[in-house]
Amino acid sequence: MMSDYEQNNVSMLITVGFRHVIKEPNLEAGYERFAALTGSALTYDVFCGTVAACLRDGLIREPIRLPEGALQCHWHLELTPKGVAAACMLAQITEGKQSVQGSGTPCLIRKR
């Protein structure tokens, strides 16, 4: 069973995966992109643990890929259908609670 802290990290990861495309040359660059998008204070190790938890729970697809014809692997954050459903549920829960910096406009999750 996950702690509230771990669940919050998973929620943040699937929300970012739903809102943004993260395709980077490696895990470290993927972490940097995630941190830039979230302004997150997650450490690299916590990020890796969160990715592993999401993968284990079937919320994301295998992030390390070797596209056809590529010479090296790339790191992708892509949600599974289960992850998309979880992100949509989070959007419904948080809708109206978050607003775009002082505008009073709800910050809705939009699929890429």
C-alpha positions, 0 to 999 in steps of 0.5 A: 500500500502506498503512502499519501506522499507516494500516491501524490507523486504517482498522481503528479506523474500521471497528470504530467503524462496526460498533459504533456509529451515527454520523449527524451534521449534517456531517463536523466533527460526525462527527469529534467523535463518532468522537473521543469514541467512541474517545478517539482522538488522530487529527487531523481531517486524518488522520480525513479521510484514513482516511475517504477510504481506506475509501471508496476501498477500498469499506469504507464507503458515501458518507458525505455524504447528502441524505435524501429531504425533507431541507433539508441534507446529513448525514454518516453512517458506514455500512459496506458488506458488505465493511466488515462482513466486515472488521470481523468478521474484526478481531473474530475476530483481536482476540477474547480479546486485549481485555478490558473494563477489568479485568473479564477479559471479552472485548470482542466487536464487536456489530452495532448 
